[in-house]
Amino acid sequence: MTERSADIIVVGGGLAGVASAVSLARTGFSVLHLAPKAPPDRRTSALMMPSVEFLLSAGLIDSAASVGHKLSAIRIIDATPRLIRAPETVFDAKEAGLDAFGWNFANAALLENFQSAAPETGLSTRNEAVTAYRREDGLGFVTLADGSELAAPLVVGADGKKSLIRNASQIAARENKFEESALVCDLEIGRSIGGTSVEFHYPHGPFTLVPAGGNRANLVWIDEEPVLRAAQTGGADALLAAFRQKSQNLFGDIKLVSPSVIFPLSVLSVTEAGRDGTVLVGESAHAFPPIGAQGLNLGLRDVADLVAVLSCVDRSHPDWAETASQAYAERRAADLARTGTMVDTLFRSLLAEMLPSQALRAAGLWALKLMPPLRRGAFSLGMGRRSA
């Protein structure tokens, strides 16, 4: 019979997986992290202040300024040709009594910092992929490519939207794929956007420039995939011409400073985030279009709640992993439902062609523009602030 390999096995080498493995090892659990090598992640993540505060308190980064770039304002420009258009709106962090809404980080830099934060004892990382997963007699058994098995009472699935751990655990997931995709790349622009994220809202999604320091900006352009492919395959000049047109020529000369990459978009949600000694974090449990800066923020809230649950669990009890997985699922349920509804509604409102939907969206932005108390409430919701 396979011997227990650790208290916890974490499967997945992305940001949520590394954050989970390091944070759980820091709480005193023995953790085995199965993290197969993956291509460099060229994307960036806008992390709101609660997420940044968690990274600092968990020791995953030493300081935000050493890794990322401050997000002090959000500017929204309705660039649609619709009959009813929303007003141009600027949300300033100072209105919420904050120096910044959050910080924009390169995912590769975050990953390097998370890995450097690993404790000297309690964590073992292996560059190996999992090919099968099952539970038996209170243990989770993961099978590696060579046929060997490893076992632990608690298994954390952080292995992405196509999670093997989720599927093998028969945790139901619902995924809705969109016609739209996202093109991401890094730019150098003639006029700096400072600390302001600028969003141009078009009929098939936003064209967003996020601060990356100096005259640099990270671009996230959401549109129909054929439109993005046509711009990308037309060569650098055609792509830059599209960027200038989409940004309404507001930022002067634009230069590419990284390759452009296109990602398909979908919304994924699960019926429960854990059960029977298995828990899901990050995109194994939820995935959204890059709207409202919720993806990794929600994943880090997963990690924070998992750490909180396991910090209180009675490890002397033989069923501690099953108890912890159920407590985690209950703790995450409201946040996952609330955030999923918010992001899905926001994205669909951007794509809506029906006149009543356009009117409601425009009226909503007018209300946010003119009513400071409503704006402050929106700040709190968008940043993921929680009372407990």
Secondary structure, DSSP 8 states (H G I E B T S, - for coil): ------SEEEE--SHHHHHHHHHHHHTT--EEEE---------EEEEEHHHHHHHHHTTS-S-STTT-EEE-EEEEEE----SS----EEEEGGGGT-S-SEEEEEHHHHHHHHHHT--SSSEEEE---EEEEEEETTEEEEEETTS-EEEESEEEE---TT-HHHHHTT--EEEEEEEEEEEEEEEEESS--TTEEEEEEETTEEEEEEE-STTEEEEEEEEEHHHHHHHHHT-HHHHHHHHHHHTTT-S--EEE-S--EEEEEEEEEES-SEETTEEE-GGGTEE--S-TT-HHHHHHHHHHHHHHHHHH--TTSTTHHHHHHHHHHHHHHHHHHHHHHHHHHHHHHHH--SHHHHHHHHHHHHHHHH-HHHHHHHHHHHHT----
